[in-house]
Amino acid sequence: MLPVLFVTASLLIGWRYPGMLVAAAFYGFTVGAIGGTPQATTIFVSLAVAMLMLKSLRPAMIFTVTPIDITFLLFVGWCCLSATWQPNGNQAVATSFGFASSTISIFLLFRVLGGLGDFGRRIVEMTVGFCLFGIVLTPLAFEAGVYAYGRLFIGNSPPVGLSQPIPYVALSALALVVSVRRNRLATIALAVAALSAAVAMGAATGVRGALLATGAGVGAFLAVSGGVRSRFYTVLTLLGIGLLALLLVDQMTEIEHGLLDRLVDFGRYGSTQDRSSLARYDRYRFAWYAFEHNPVAGVGIGGFTALSGYEYPHNLFLEVASKTGIVGLTLLGATLLATAARARMLLATEERWKAALFVALLVAAFVHQQFSFELAQGKGLFLIGLLAGWRPHASRQMAGTKTLVESGQAATSAFSPK
């Protein structure tokens, strides 16, 4: 029942506020876990893309090709092609189709959304969406979940999947507090509630990658936000409150192997007791071994799992290197460079705090991908679709129109009789 309500409500809200569809896509896994419907994200994304295509009145402008489009599609195409030389050749078509559908569908949703125009408004909608979905769905996740080994599980859904929205909710909450000046009391209440939800989920899932991604995102936001940097102490205060809340939750729930226990027990890192890190070391070593023996093309997107028994290496670059080789790494690097160039244009064109928040979300996604999630599951990375759809000339035209109007008014007042 919950997945049906979630998809229906998200689409209805997204028709009026399209940016909230981004946040809804990130919570598809959580809703699917609670409702026992693993396909919730796929169903929602497909319907959301169709709805946005219907909503758009200028499809030609939406699909203006950008360097991000070219490099990303070449990268995805090479990954799909690599499935043909994986050890289990019978699974090549299924593996290739599954990878393409997962990556392109999310990218396309964000791409079409970015092409609707009014990018700044979409960022605000997305920010509020992350906060609202975090506030509403976090208690439902706690109610549906059970603790195993000190971490929150919902059925067969692992804590890592439940932790994916945490950095985006936390960053959205912080950005609202330090940047938005309208409806101040309501904004603070929304941000505090959302940050509390992110802290509670972080403590329950015990995922270190989410915390590291959040820290990297906060640093990126402060570094590129211009005048917002003067509110540095506000951010530090909020982070301090969040840390105290994290301590409180950890003590109240007495989670033996929760986030704080996994973070502060440095003596256990790399020991036989730290099974998480040891498993990562094994995956890193095997990924590097696979890359050394297949440096040009890798072992294919299904090859790493077939050869090692592990799902993925827990590191973006090692995953791409082992599965797609130097060619894949080159295409990924080209995509990242195209993204960085366009992000620089975004910072120079859009309102500073909104552009800074979007860049911070990208940084958080990139850092998170170094510790958790397979490439096809990296929704945060596919936010580059929003950047690919963004039309900088529209923002410049709006700024230019404003300048002409102001110039005309100045000229009129100059020649008017005193």
MARLOLUM-984022 format. One record per residue: residue in three letters; x, y, z of N, C-alpha, C in turn. Coordinates in steps of 0.001 Angstrom, whole numbers, plus 500000, padded with zeros to 6 digits. Last residue first. Example, Ala and Ser with C-alpha at 12.3 -4.5 7.8 and 13.67 -1.06 7.14 Angstrom:
# MARLOLUM-984022
SER512850497750507080513670498940507140512900500030507870ALA513190494310507800512300495500507800513200496700507800
END
This chain:
# MARLOLUM-984022
LYS513262568135485886513468568192487338512367569011487980PRO512178565966483313512309567325483862512402567290485383SER514268563157482391512965563701482838513187565065483436PHE516640562036481806516150563053480881514795563630481284ALA517004560269483930518043561256483667517524562370482777SER514843558554483839514933559495484977515965560580484703THR515522557160481504514298557949481561514356558975482676ALA517872555875482269517912556859481192516682557757481225ALA516898554179484262517898555192484604517948556291483542GLN515166552579482793514625553410483860515596554522484232GLY517030551335481132515986552170480567515378553101481603SER518517549893482965519170550934482181518135551886481598GLU516587548102483922517176549062484854517842550209484103VAL516142546722481526515048547446482167515588548507483112LEU518680545626481086518115546548480115516991547368480724THR518907543916483339519850545013483154519300546051482179LYS516857542105482872516807542954484053517723544153483899THR517861540927480584516601541665480521516484542609481689GLY520141539669481606520277540729480624519025541573480501ALA519012537752483267519854538791483861520000539968482920MET517695536257481315516923536880482387517706538010483036GLN519901535429479828518878536257479198518034536968480242ARG521244533846481686521885535077481215520868536013480565SER519410531788481964519717532621483125520364533928482697ALA519547530775479385518271531276479888518489532194481089HIS522139529887479131521749531060478351520429531635478825PRO522259527559480679522848528801481207522414530037480445ARG520144525173481375520392526044480227520951527380480726TRP520493521800482447520483523226482785520869524059481574GLY520973519181481765519758519813481271519683521304481522ALA523340518676483115523327518567481651522099519254481066LEU522474518935485719523444519893485216523501519863483693LEU520827516715485898520266518059486114521176519124485527GLY522772514725485518521721514917484520521041516267484662ILE524202514622487793524817515357486687523816515541485547LEU522933512879489397522485514272489474523145515131488400PHE524204510510489343523388510823488176522701512175488282LEU525376510304491829526222510607490674525406511050489477GLY523143509581493368523771510885493552524658511275492388LYS522604506945492643521687508008492219522329509385492330GLY524194504364492077524661505679492521523780506815492040GLN523779501859491178522937502297492292523242503730492718ALA525670501319489283524292501431488820523351501912489909LEU527960501072490947527818502193490025526371502398489597GLU527073500157494317527518499823492975527244500997492060PHE527826501425497544527001501388496340527762500982495070SER530482503117499292529248502337499237528636502409497845PHE532845504527498961532718503606500085531516502680499974GLN532764506261496897534059505646497166533975504588498257GLN530301507391496912530511506308495962531870505638496149HIS530620509504498652529835508342499088530099507133498202VAL531991511278496982532671510697498144531942509439498611PHE529950511863495124531227511316494671531972510638495816ALA527977512972496770527704511745496006528994511069495571ALA529290515261497686528873514230498636528615512904497928VAL529540516620495247530740516209495985530402515098496965LEU526820517059494668527646516270493758528906515757494459LEU526135518697496820525474517400496663526270516487495736ALA527724520922496259527973520158497481527325518773497405VAL526474521852493947527855521364493867528189520510495089PHE524057522625495115524069521576494098525474520989493939LEU524919524647496856524299523440497395524338522310496377ALA525851526534495009526784525922495954526208524645496547ALA523482527261493732524535526602492960525516525898493883LYS522246528434495962521611527318495269522638526540494444TRP523926530495496681523707529415497632523076528196496965ARG523966532200494312525146531513494824524825530324495728GLU522001531871491431522117532401492780523098531541493571GLU523986531164488436522818531048489306523073531702490659THR526596531762487318525348532223486708524177532257487684ALA528828530613488394528963531991487895527640532579487438LEU528020528062488978528377528943490089528468530397489660LEU527734527082486348526570527201487224526840528172488364MET530355526984485451529418527908484812528194528149485694ARG531193524912487138531817526238487251530939527300486601ALA529688522832486139529433523298487507530054524673487735ARG530924522482483693529556523007483713529171523492485110ALA533383521478484526533322522687483710531937523318483752ALA532594519151485912533280520231486631533211521539485857THR531520517639483793530667518051484915531292519219485666ALA533765517195482265532644517939481675531711518446482767LEU535197515663484131535723516958483685534623517812483071LEU533542513406484332533790514229485518534330515604485139THR533735512440481703532434512844482244532606513752483455ALA536444511822481575535909512840480673534559513342481168GLY536533509752483490537263510996483716536757512125482839LEU534995507837482123534524508376483399535217509698483712LEU536697507398479954535357507951479712534752508511480999THR538895506316481331539044507521480508537691508192480269LEU537813504030482505538338505096483355538471506403482584GLY537216502551480168536152503008481049536597504139481960VAL539847502135479247538862502821478398537734503375479254ILE541013500671481282541480502039481028540488502812480179GLY538217498693482569539586498972482181539900500439481970THR535786497790483485535824498369482135537210498823481707LYS536165496559485998535098496094485111535258496576483673SER538322497778487245538279496315487171537264495836486147ALA537677500542486963538932499987486434538843498486486249VAL535228500769488287535304501070486857536557500457486248GLU536078499998490885534993499296490198535073499511488692LEU538022501846491482538398500447491380537320499634490667PHE536399504158491500537472504034490523537936502582490370LEU534482503592493600534078503929492233535182503655491226ASN534308500935495770535108502095495391534864502369493915HIS533175498466496281533027499536497276533966500714496999PRO533177496442494306534412496695495086534296497747496182TYR530298494184494490531021495307493894532190495673494808GLU529690491545495351528772492286494488529477493426493762TYR531926488716495173531484489969495775530598490734494795GLY532812486670493633531713486371494551531209487593495283SER534781486936491704535142487121493106534058486674494084LEU533678486398489183535004485887489514535299485923491009ALA531150487580489124531293486181488708532617485587489172THR531717490224489891530907489376490758531100487904490421PHE533291491018487674533816491116489035533047490196489976GLY531661490684485360532814489832485603533322489855487022GLY529707492368484611529296491215485398530451490346485830ILE531162494239483227530367494701484367529786493550485184GLY534569493136482516533150493276482201532321493614483425VAL537192493193483165536573491866483125535084491932482822GLY539103495553481105538538495018482329537918493644482139ALA540414496644478920538958496544478858538325495990480121VAL543142497018479769542521497829478716541008497829478822PRO543959495223481826544060496690482000543291497501480970ASN543659492646483231542831493059482092542809494588482038HIS545343492355485347545343491275484352544463491588483144GLU544853494648486846546216494343486404546238493309485279PHE542105494342487423542553495424486535543951495142485994ALA542132492183489161541390492072487904541838493142486911TYR543638493345491259544142492155490562543454492008489202TRP541879495335492072543175495716491500543797494560490725ALA539815493707493013539548494660491930540860495075491259PHE541098492357495083540652491592493923540376492511492741ARG541633494494496820542727493699496280542293492925495032TYR539039495404497406540013496295496768541116495485496092ARG538007493144498670537415493594497404538365494523496657ASP539617493062500953539585491922500020539044492349498656TYR538919495501502102540299495266501670540356494116500670ARG536231494999502716536580496010501712538002495798501198ALA536493493084504686535802492729503441536116493723502337LEU537743494653506607538454493521506024537819493084504713SER535697496460507268536913496945506604537689495809505951SER533835494613508376533467495496507275534698495973506514ARG535067493356510518534754492569509332534420493444508125ASP537021493849512780536434494830511859536142494135510527GLN538298491842514096536967492210514571536265493180513608THR540797491625513083539864490553512737538449490861513199SER541521495066512124541710493852512912540696492794512480GLY540895497352510757541873496466510159542125495194510934TYR539976498926513711540118499058512269541223498136511758ARG540029498817516436539456497656515763539658497719514251GLY540974501221517310541823500058517507541321498825516776PHE538864502991516944539944502975515958540840501747516091ASP535937503375517466536774502261517908537912502063516906VAL534399505333516327535398505741517317536284504610517792LEU532668504129514401533527505274514072534681505452515041ARG531208502085515455532005501774514271532977502901513950ASP529940503455517500530830502344517839531738502008516670LEU528419505231515966529482505743516831530460504637517208LEU526665503436514557527571504328513858528722504783514751GLY526557500295516379526003501379515591527083502283515032HIS526853498021517880527687498164516686527125499244515775GLU525076498439520004526460498024520274527366498266519080ILE522950500848520853523320500056519682524796499700519787GLU521304502173522743522320501207523147522677500254522005THR519476504157522459519170502889521796520154501787522167MET520656506187523950519290505763524271518981504393523669GLN523150506536522741523081506114524131521702505560524490ASP522442507329520154523287506145520336523200505619521763VAL521009509660520658520342508512520041521130507232520284LEU523092511229521737521905510923522524521190509689521974LEU524894511418519627525319510801520882524121510355521713LEU523223512801517848523737511479517489524197510722518743ALA522898515190519187521730514342518951522148512922518610LEU525526516098519052524937515810520353523714514914520215LEU525673516423516264526552515452516929526020515093518313GLY523781518465515858523589517155515242524426516083515905ILE525010520524517232523712520032517706523443518636517142GLY527228520795515549527411520418516954526123519871517555LEU525991521636513238526678520346513236526927519861514662LEU525082524104514152524116523083513745524759521699513730THR527547525369514611526589525182515699525596524081515375LEU528628525405512036529309524649513087528367524378514261VAL526780527124510797526899525732510355527559524882511434THR527348529441512211525994528874512251526023527412511858TYR529927529907511471529682529508512843528266528975513031PHE529597530680508788530332529455509112530003528975510522ARG528523532733507447527674532044508416528305530727508855SER530230533509505524530233534319506736529366533691507820ARG529635531920503383530734531479504248530800532290505537VAL527843533199501861527301532311502883528388531836503824GLY529291534516499931528878535257501117528326534380502218GLY530488531529498677530655532981498666530280533618499985SER530400528789498529529141529517498685529296531024498818VAL532519527071498421532107527714497167530890528612497305ALA533036526105501004534151526557500171533684527375498971LEU530645525227502068531294526395502670532379526964501762PHE530252523014500354529276524106500411529901525377500980ALA532438521387500963532294521944499616531331523120499609GLY531857520740503650533081521460503304533001522101501937VAL529468519328503274529470520572504061530709521402503740GLY530449517139501791529475518058501209529415519384501944ALA532103515883503631532686516427502399531742517427501749GLY530162515137505545531246516056505894531888516681504677THR528633513350503992528026514566504539529094515593504897ALA530502511345503504529941512095502387529314513397502857LEU530892510404506104532013511004505378531521511844504201LEU528311509371506577528836510464507408529999511162506708ALA528142507372504645527174508465504634527671509658505441GLY530204505613505392530299506346504140529349507523504071ARG529316504377507724530352505411507823530455506238506557VAL526307503502508928527051503531507666528047504691507702GLY524368502907510886525789502707511165526666502710509930THR521616503052511052522198502240509987523687501993510189ALA521203504686513302520577503366513232521231502478512177ALA522566507057512822522912506268514010522392504847513905GLY521239507877510481522676507615510471523103506757511641MET518674508283511426518901507207510459520385506866510370ALA519181510481513135518622509236513674518874508068512724VAL520123512380511302520984511927512400520494510591512940ALA517853512743509695519097512249509102520037511691510171ALA516060513754511590515753512500510907517013511889510298SER517355516141512234517151515128513275516864513766512658LEU517136517460509816518471517101510302518381516041511395ALA514343517805509772514996516991508749516387516543509197ALA513961519495511973513296518190511936513972517263510928VAL515495521688511133515864520970512360515230519579512374ALA514100522495508813515491522059508728515900521248509952LEU511559523211509816511685522161508802513100521604508775ALA512307525284511553511618524098512074511743522928511102ILE513420527107509743514260526519510788513621525249511338THR511115527722508225512297527146507584513192526453508605ALA509441528897510097509023527641509466510215526942508817LEU510997531186510653510674530237511708510284528882511125ARG511204532543508105512380532073508838512042530994509867ASN510114533352505601509451532382506475510473531718507398ARG513301533962503986511854534120504044511246533022504912ARG515946533282503828515599534345504756514093534588504855VAL518222530660503431516865531161503180516484532162504250SER520797529933504428520635530664503176519270531312502993VAL521044528333506640522032529402506483521769530286505264VAL518846526540506413519027527373507602519940528553507340LEU519209525287503919518003526085504184518221527038505350ALA521627523947504315521546525024503325520331525896503551LEU520901522016506234521892523043506559521804524224505599ALA519057520489504715518647521151505949519610522275506316SER520697519547502652519541520389502329519091521166503562LEU522493517973504105522978519152503385521833520100503030ALA520697515963505075521472516804505994521958518077505319VAL519735514849502673518811515452503635519560516404504560TYR522113513937501592521336514924500842520300515612501738PRO523090511999503386523865513221503112523044514314502450ILE520784510069503368521217510819504557522029512070504211PRO519927508407501280519481509811501292520092510673502389GLN521290505884501933521652506679500759521160508130500818SER520640504157503979521456505335504320521670506272503141LEU519364501994502926518557502929503714519313504218503997GLY521544500661501804520527501246500940519667502266501661VAL522867499859504172523527500752503215522503501425502309PRO521269498014505544521359499388506044521970500354505029PRO519426495973503104520555496264503996520556497712504453SER516462494125503055517103495370502599518195495777503573ASN514927492067503834516228491727503252516999492957502786GLY513461493858506394513403492648505590514794492252505130ILE515458496316507124514044496180506807513915494987505866PHE517732496932509793517400496208508573515887496243508388LEU520066498744511591518679498678511162518554497960509820ARG522369497085513814522077497980512695520661497727512194GLY523204495165515667523239496566516051522914497547514955TYR522696492742514527524101493135514685524217494634514964ALA519648494107513702520446492887513629521907493302513626TYR516537495460514376517974495588514567518625494215514530VAL514031496163511898514485495435513085516003495594513168GLY511474498393510559512764497726510634512994496969511923ALA509123499814510644509137498587509848510405497768510050GLU509780502008512234508676501141512639508722499802511914PHE511840503173510779512122502648512107511028501674512552ALA510379503950508506511471502987508370511817502371509720LEU508675505827509605508105504613509030509165503531508862PRO510498507862510339509764507109511377509146505825510853THR511371508534507599512286507988508604511550507270509741LEU509325509737506110509642508327505886510585507719506929VAL509051512453506947507894511555506889508303510085506889ILE511641513591506856510823513702508071509708512662508085GLY512436513028504219513192512523505356512382512521506632PHE510534514459502761510554512999502663511341512381503819LEU511291517094503564509959516558503847509941515035503795CYS513988517331502668513637517520504077512300516864504404PHE513760516875499919514612516013500733514234516120502203GLY512030519055499266511615517670499101512443516708499924VAL513607521293499670512449521094500541511975519642500460THR515411520746497546515874520895498921514745520652499912MET513772520767495278514515519562495632514943519597497092GLU512929523435495338511950522342495443512625521041495866VAL515406524714494960514640524946496188513628523830496400ILE516041523753492408516929523453493529516187523641494850ARG514008524851490861514090523398490978514975522998492169ARG514695527536491017513466527073491672513479525562491844GLY517021527511489485517066527903490888515841527437491650PHE516095526848486921516922525905487661516961526236489148ASP514154527411484868514050527920486244514808527007487203GLY513769524372482842514020525784483080513829526154484543LEU513632521748482192512365522461482296512562523965482478GLY516003520343482207515669521081481000514372521851481066GLY516048518959484582516922520119484440516595520959483233LEU514249516920483891513908517878484932514757519138484825VAL515729515499482047514494516164481608514084517230482618ARG517778514607483812518084515378482597516872516158482113PHE516530513079485721517183514320486138517468515221484936LEU515611511014483992514690511760484855515290513102485248LEU518027510125482876517030510762482019516021511563482832PHE519269508968485112519898510110484437518872510862483593ILE517448506876485564517635507927486569518256509170485939SER517761505468483105516446505930483545516562507054484575ILE520464504812482897519896505778481953518553506305482439THR520883502930485024521635504184484926520927505223484060SER519027500833484658519199501478485967519846502844485844SER519313500099481977518020500594482451518148501325483777ALA522015499254481905521563500390481097520259500966481627PHE521988497028483673522837498186483940522335499420483194GLY520159495318482383519921495784483743520735497022484086PHE521431494891479908520124495563479951519844496110481342SER523770493559480753523856494805480016522550495585480089THR522676491266481969523520492190482730523578493559482061ALA521324490093479797520583490496480995521373491510481817VAL523488489630478052522373490484477646521617490995478865ALA525181487903479601525650489180479054524499490121478738GLN524834485402480592524179486484481316524493487862480729ASN526405483775479094524962483609478973524188484741479644GLY529047484267479833528527484881478621527035484772478469ASN530690484756482434529413484088482209528719484735481014PRO532950486493482215533106485035482165531815484287481866GLN532396489235479882532412488696481229532470487161481154TRP532162490357477398533376489566477672533492489176479146THR529774491723477399529926490625476434531183489808476679ALA529909493847479062529225492653479558529441491461478644SER530937495951477674531879495112478425531223493852478971LEU528719497276476715529476496437475793530399495487476546CYS528055498710479021527138497684478514527855496731477560CYS530286500405479150529998499482480250529078498355479781TRP529952501845476788531121500983476936530906499971478068GLY527546503207477397527613502286476267528789501334476364VAL528367504793479538527359503758479762527386502727478632PHE530208506428478101530636505624479247529655504480479513LEU528538507651476248529650506812475783530144505891476897LEU526911509037478033526319507978477216527402507074476612PHE528823510838479129528114509893479982527533508737479167THR529682512325476900530642511502477646529935510456478507ILE527218513518476058528051512708475158528959511772475940ASP526232514901478305525428513878477626526314512940476817ILE528336516674478793528000515659479795527198514539479154PRO528264518348476533529394517417476727529114516340477764THR524822518241475353525920518866476087527077517874476188VAL522105518835473164523200517949473586524318518755474241THR518908519526474084520093520133473510521312519387474047PHE516539518573475114517513517619474620518613518271473788ILE515032520788475800515421519841476838516578518970476372MET514444521997473434515412522657474302515895521705475388ALA512561520276472425513790520475471663514870521115472527PRO510398520415474196511274519247474230512571519431473473ARG508700522441475608509813522734474716510794521566474710LEU506882521822477468506344522402476229507432522670475213SER506522519154479738507396520079479015506744520553477728LYS504697517258480577504625518603481140505420519619480323LEU505519514962479278504202515519478979504095516972479434MET507943514607480530507915514787479078506593515388478638LEU507044514213483124507815515412482819507871515667481312MET505727511726482848504986512908483267505726514190482910ALA507837510026482114506704510221481197505926511482481548VAL509381510226484463509929510665483180508804510937482191ALA507576509090486329508008510487486475508583511035485177LEU507343506452485472506166507318485429506564508792485518SER510023505627485906509413505516484580508212506446484451VAL510320506066488683511152506800487724510529506771486331PHE508427504242489788508304505684489986509081506464488935ILE509439501766488964508095502190488570507963503700488678THR511963501800490214511850501658488759510498502150488267THR511267501989492948512055503043492302511898502997490787ALA509825499574493364509192500879493572509947501994492859GLN510626496967493244510553497683491973509995499090492122PRO510375495820495776511710496258495333511676497096494058THR508182496056498068508101496199496606509445496703496093GLY507703496175500796507972494888500189507861494902498677GLY507450498635501998506262498038501403506473496691500768ILE510078499108502850508984499124503819507763498383503270ALA511471498961500403511804498055501509510663497971502515GLY510278501007498927510184499640498451510489498627499535VAL511091503185500497509666502876500360509472501440499885THR513883503013500097513307502936501446511841502546501393PHE514060503351497294514546502123497924513917501944499303GLY513019505955496902512346504798496337512759503493496992TYR514325508194497699513640507436498744512873506237498192PHE515293509308495393516267508833496368515611507980497451ALA512931510126494154513725509058493538514728508475494532ALA512181512252495802511362511039495785512141509862495191ALA514083514176495131514094513592496471513301512292496510VAL513189514636492491514563514198492758514634513504494115LEU510652515656492733510794514315492169512201513763492403MET510857518241493473510664517282494549510753515847494048GLY510904519712491113512163519427491788512041518402492894PRO508205520184490364508982519094489750510270518741490479TYR505460520860491668506815521195492119507768520108491609ARG503290519858490235503309521277490620504715521729490996TRP504069517255489805503487518006488692503529519506488970GLY504877516370492304505894516681491308505352517405490093ILE502491515763493547503269516908494042504279517348492982LEU501841513541491945500916514676492046501651515931492525LEU504067511900492387503772512375491032502842513576491062SER503844511441495147505050512077494604504796512639493207ALA501367510103495342501543511419495971502741512159495380THR501980507729493858500877508610493484501080510018494038VAL504177506641495264504298506975493838503219507968493427PHE502996506355497873504212507142497654504335507581496198LEU500843504637497447500604505992497959501800506892497676VAL502299502398496578501272503008495710501001504442496148PRO503964501838498820504543502208497521503544502876496585LEU501918501263500828502765502451500915503399502810499574MET500819498790500000500000500000500000500857501266500000
END
